Amino acid sequence: MNVNHIPQGVLIGRAKVPGIAHPVVVTVRDEQLVDITAPGLATVRDYAESADPAGLVSKAKGRVIGDAQAILANSVAGASKADLPTLLAPIDLQAIKASGVTFVVSLLERVIEEQARGDKSRADALRTEILDLIGTDLSQLVPGSDAAMKVKAALIEKGVWSQYLEVGIGPDAEIFTKGQPMSAVGYGAEVGLHPISSWNNPEPEVALLVTSEGKIIGATLGNDVNLRDVEGRSALLLGKAKDNNASASLGPFVRLFDGDFTLETVENADISLRVEGQDGFVLEGGSNMAQISRTPASLVAATIGDHHQYPDGLVLYLGTMFAPVKDRDGAGKGFTHKVGDIVSISTPSLGTLSNRVNLSTKCPPWTYGTSHLLRDLSRAGLL
């Protein structure tokens, strides 16, 4: 796994430091990783809920815990030295939410999954059939608009209406819980696939950091690992398809909004994906956030507001347009992960998030939760 560049800007994250029971809050200054944990500012949540997160992180006093690139390299699963710090997911107490079917390519692939009933061998034929019926004009539709409702009526008449089309072009966005607070993994960690799945893929995405008041204050990269066969059998299995041990990856850092990095930067970001298999297989692709069908702000508004509150804030995956279909094990068999795949998601403003694929039952179990964090911070006199 290659060590990649660390982006500029005001960064915040977390690290595990030898000899310290609790995770520490970190930032990057002059290529050094700096511990900025302090009484009353002991979590990423504390910094995020302040009046000026970027300003507070920039001015916070701290101590250098090591070279940032060296710590990035030491965070790779299987290569870590126990006496050096490692990065963790860059959030802590925030809820982990995700939005789905926000790009047309993803929308079409979800319809194909549903029609295939989780059988990847039928995907190619169905893809051609469905594209012949509905084309690609959906990319021009504003979800919930009169024009979208006319397309809905036409598709119902053709017999190809789907629950995925409903959330793709209908009035309501798909928002779901990706994982529990403290369950995400960070840069270099293993990401997990449920062992029952034989058709799955990475979902390279941007994730927004949102405060308890619904304010968007920063962004990071995420891998919304997905089991296509499980979700394809029934959308009611979404929880099983999405929420498994180590199935939510975020990082390497959250970049906080300031004068140089804004929501507009996110809305125009180019996201690249590279999958490298131990079998020599390489998959590359990309997506542009400008092609999203619902604005990031509207997705946040669908998640938090008078209808739903998150006292510790949240991180929201924005969805992906990249649904890999490149054949891996023969013509017509499409793409699915193999254990050992290296997945790298990149964009210049946020850096690179890399993880190695394993079965969720083989990834390190999630054992450090909110109660453990609070007890350790209390013992350290930081609460």
Secondary structure, DSSP 8 states (H G I E B T S, - for coil): -------SS-EEEEEE-TT-SS-EEEEEETTEEEE--BTTB-SHHHHHTSS-HHHHHHH---EEEEEHHHHHHHTSTT---TTS-EEE-S-SSSEEEEEES-SHHHHHHHHHHHHHTT-GGGHHHHHHHHHHHHTTGGGG--TTSHHHHHHHHHHHHHT---HHHHHHHSSS-EEEEEE-TT--B-TT-EEEE-TT-SSEE--EEEEEEE-TTS-EEEEEEEEE-EEHHHHHH-GGGHHHHH-STT-EEEEEEEEE--SSS-HHHHHT-EEEEEEE-TTS-EEEEEEEGGG-SS-HHHHHHHHSBTTB--TT-EEEE---S------SSSTT------TT-EEEEEETTTEEEEEEEEETTTS------HHHHHHHHHHTT--
